[in-house]
Amino acid sequence: MTTAPDYRRLSFWHETAGEPLAPRAALAGDLDVDVAVVGAGFTGLWTAYYLRRLDPSIRIAVLEREVAGFGASGRNGGWCSALFPAEPATVARRYGRPAAIAMHRAMVDTVDEVGRVAAIEGIDCHYAKGGTVMLARTPVQLARATADVAEARELGADPEDLRLLSAEEARSRVAATKVLGGTFTPHCASIHPSRLVRGLARTVVGLGVALYEQTPVTAVRAGLAQTAAGRVRAEFVIRATEGYTPGLPGYRRAVAPVYSLMIATEPLPDEFWSAAALASRETFSDYRHLIIYGQRTADNRLAFGGRGAPYHFGSAVKSEFDRDPAVFAELRRVLQELFPAVADAAVTHRWGGPLGIPRDWFASVGLDRATGLGWAGGYVGDGVGTTNLAGRTLADLVLGRDSELVRLPWVGHRSRRWEPEPLRWLGINAGLRMMTAADREEERTGRPSRRAALVNRLLGH
Ligand SMILES: Cc1cc2nc3c(=O)[nH]c(=O)nc-3n(C[C@H](O)[C@H](O)[C@H](O)COP(=O)(O)OP(=O)(O)OC[C@H]3O[C@@H](n4cnc5c(N)ncnc54)[C@H](O)[C@@H]3O)c2cc1C
């Protein structure tokens, strides 16, 4: 008998999920259900959750290769934000201003919906809606912050949705170094992602969903999810595999798996927090190009992450890519630059995982009624909230409910496929390197870098 890996070692979040993460039973033969969901991350589990809540008689099987929460859902930065994974201006250009506003409002509601369901289902995911502070630490970043607020207003945001902070206001929330100002949005909660995804798994099982773990799906097609143990026949088959999607036959170029990596410090003492602030557990970042993100955990650590790890040839996803010493060292350096007082603190956890980037950086959800095949994904780094909206939307699509959700602009959106290799590898890695170079150049010259605009053109977002 083979023993399951110790999934608690995947990340700080898995280790502190408050349970052993022992896999549930695998599928043992053929099965007939109404809906087969492939992947037990947030997307798959929210879909199962809302389907069963809306129709307690619907038969659902969720098929998961490892354990629920194994993927990005159990490893992320825990920003449950209203950020939709496509710029509001892009949504407006493509689908019109009213659609962009509707999308934004739906995302704002989603942050509260996650907190509401966690509370009613008794999922203790350390939900704290403290908002997000985006720091501006150079004059170029400050100009970007100002432009960000202006653009949000143009696209219908209320003044309280996103406001500019003075240096003093920004520092009173996040007392990092070199703060010149920033922006604040109240629409974000810090959460413990593994507790949320594991709690959701327990909840859907309690509602009568069949969750099979250690059950890899080898192919999906109309009416069928194929596994080594048996065939799952279903009227609807939902693909909820995000960064792992290229591993399914026929989907190699659907999204590019790009790694985001994180570190967590040991719990930091009260003296640190009385100086650093983050009193409402605000999530924080700054206006550099290469994304960084942080949160104060419920047990008073700093959990801090960023992109910068390379994209791997052929959209490969392997466990050894979760850890990259050079990226961890850089994350520690940046964290210490923001908060010099962490210099004495131990980094106790290092981990990472793949997120899914569609070619046009535009997340989508949809259901092809002719084949019964549904999907949601391409969230880039903003899937914690968006997956909940995806789950509610997929439930409405499957049940044929003509709701406001199914009219949102991302429903049925199709991203074109990524280029074949080696173009994909060359393009994405050149883009990642240029983001870092653009940040260095801006720090050095104090002027906006033209490289960033070039990257946006190159990667098509
Ligand atoms: C380090 C990191 C930090 C991030 N930070 C944030 C953040 O702070 N805020 C935010 O909004 N987003 C963040 N994200 C993105 C966010 O975590 C994801 O967008 C979201 O979790 C995607 O959920 P999902 O259910 O679609 O995919 P996943 O959670 O990746 O789940 C997919 C599941 O499918 C399973 N699977 C794959 N292939 C198969 C198969 N063939 N058969 C059966 N099962 C299969 C996998 O094992 C996995 O469990 C981050 C991502 C990473 C990696």
Ligand as a Chemical Component Dictionary entry (heavy atoms), coordinates in Angstrom:
data_LIG
# 
_chem_comp.id                   LIG 
_chem_comp.type                 NON-POLYMER 
_chem_comp.pdbx_formal_charge   0 
_chem_comp.three_letter_code    LIG 
# 
loop_
_chem_comp_atom.comp_id 
_chem_comp_atom.atom_id 
_chem_comp_atom.alt_atom_id 
_chem_comp_atom.type_symbol 
_chem_comp_atom.charge 
_chem_comp_atom.model_Cartn_x 
_chem_comp_atom.model_Cartn_y 
_chem_comp_atom.model_Cartn_z 
_chem_comp_atom.pdbx_ordinal 
LIG C1  C1  C 0 1.684  31.612 -4.005  1  
LIG C2  C2  C 0 0.366  32.120 -4.524  2  
LIG C3  C3  C 0 -0.162 33.282 -3.966  3  
LIG C4  C4  C 0 -1.412 33.755 -4.389  4  
LIG N1  N1  N 0 -1.972 34.816 -3.726  5  
LIG C5  C5  C 0 -3.238 35.185 -4.004  6  
LIG C6  C6  C 0 -3.895 36.151 -3.203  7  
LIG O1  O1  O 0 -3.376 36.625 -2.195  8  
LIG N2  N2  N 0 -5.151 36.533 -3.580  9  
LIG C7  C7  C 0 -5.777 36.008 -4.657  10 
LIG O2  O2  O 0 -6.901 36.410 -4.961  11 
LIG N3  N3  N 0 -5.203 35.015 -5.390  12 
LIG C8  C8  C 0 -3.965 34.587 -5.079  13 
LIG N4  N4  N 0 -3.386 33.556 -5.776  14 
LIG C9  C9  C 0 -4.188 32.886 -6.819  15 
LIG C10 C10 C 0 -5.255 31.979 -6.203  16 
LIG O3  O3  O 0 -4.708 31.222 -5.163  17 
LIG C11 C11 C 0 -5.831 31.065 -7.291  18 
LIG O4  O4  O 0 -6.291 31.865 -8.359  19 
LIG C12 C12 C 0 -7.006 30.223 -6.819  20 
LIG O5  O5  O 0 -6.693 29.559 -5.626  21 
LIG C13 C13 C 0 -7.394 29.237 -7.909  22 
LIG O6  O6  O 0 -8.283 28.287 -7.382  23 
LIG P1  P1  P 0 -8.682 27.029 -8.255  24 
LIG O7  O7  O 0 -9.583 26.214 -7.440  25 
LIG O8  O8  O 0 -9.178 27.497 -9.567  26 
LIG O9  O9  O 0 -7.290 26.296 -8.549  27 
LIG P2  P2  P 0 -6.385 25.401 -7.570  28 
LIG O10 O10 O 0 -6.514 25.821 -6.158  29 
LIG O11 O11 O 0 -5.009 25.377 -8.144  30 
LIG O12 O12 O 0 -7.059 23.990 -7.648  31 
LIG C14 C14 C 0 -6.957 23.139 -8.745  32 
LIG C15 C15 C 0 -7.081 21.725 -8.199  33 
LIG O13 O13 O 0 -7.219 20.829 -9.277  34 
LIG C16 C16 C 0 -6.507 19.654 -8.978  35 
LIG N5  N5  N 0 -6.219 18.999 -10.256 36 
LIG C17 C17 C 0 -5.451 19.475 -11.252 37 
LIG N6  N6  N 0 -5.423 18.636 -12.284 38 
LIG C18 C18 C 0 -6.210 17.585 -11.930 39 
LIG C19 C19 C 0 -6.580 16.376 -12.578 40 
LIG N7  N7  N 0 -6.140 16.066 -13.802 41 
LIG N8  N8  N 0 -7.403 15.518 -11.927 42 
LIG C20 C20 C 0 -7.880 15.827 -10.693 43 
LIG N9  N9  N 0 -7.546 16.946 -10.037 44 
LIG C21 C21 C 0 -6.725 17.817 -10.645 45 
LIG C22 C22 C 0 -5.268 20.159 -8.263  46 
LIG O14 O14 O 0 -4.640 19.138 -7.500  47 
LIG C23 C23 C 0 -5.839 21.278 -7.422  48 
LIG O15 O15 O 0 -6.226 20.865 -6.136  49 
LIG C24 C24 C 0 -2.127 33.075 -5.417  50 
LIG C25 C25 C 0 -1.583 31.918 -5.989  51 
LIG C26 C26 C 0 -0.347 31.443 -5.545  52 
LIG C27 C27 C 0 0.207  30.190 -6.157  53 
# 
loop_
_chem_comp_bond.comp_id 
_chem_comp_bond.atom_id_1 
_chem_comp_bond.atom_id_2 
_chem_comp_bond.value_order 
_chem_comp_bond.pdbx_ordinal 
LIG C1  C2  SING 1  
LIG C2  C3  SING 2  
LIG C2  C26 DOUB 3  
LIG C3  C4  DOUB 4  
LIG C4  N1  SING 5  
LIG C4  C24 SING 6  
LIG N1  C5  DOUB 7  
LIG C5  C6  SING 8  
LIG C5  C8  SING 9  
LIG C6  O1  DOUB 10 
LIG C6  N2  SING 11 
LIG N2  C7  SING 12 
LIG C7  O2  DOUB 13 
LIG C7  N3  SING 14 
LIG N3  C8  DOUB 15 
LIG C8  N4  SING 16 
LIG N4  C9  SING 17 
LIG N4  C24 SING 18 
LIG C9  C10 SING 19 
LIG C10 O3  SING 20 
LIG C10 C11 SING 21 
LIG C11 O4  SING 22 
LIG C11 C12 SING 23 
LIG C12 O5  SING 24 
LIG C12 C13 SING 25 
LIG C13 O6  SING 26 
LIG O6  P1  SING 27 
LIG P1  O7  DOUB 28 
LIG P1  O8  SING 29 
LIG P1  O9  SING 30 
LIG O9  P2  SING 31 
LIG P2  O10 DOUB 32 
LIG P2  O11 SING 33 
LIG P2  O12 SING 34 
LIG O12 C14 SING 35 
LIG C14 C15 SING 36 
LIG C15 O13 SING 37 
LIG C15 C23 SING 38 
LIG O13 C16 SING 39 
LIG C16 N5  SING 40 
LIG C16 C22 SING 41 
LIG N5  C17 SING 42 
LIG N5  C21 SING 43 
LIG C17 N6  DOUB 44 
LIG N6  C18 SING 45 
LIG C18 C19 SING 46 
LIG C18 C21 DOUB 47 
LIG C19 N7  SING 48 
LIG C19 N8  DOUB 49 
LIG N8  C20 SING 50 
LIG C20 N9  DOUB 51 
LIG N9  C21 SING 52 
LIG C22 O14 SING 53 
LIG C22 C23 SING 54 
LIG C23 O15 SING 55 
LIG C24 C25 DOUB 56 
LIG C25 C26 SING 57 
LIG C26 C27 SING 58 
# 
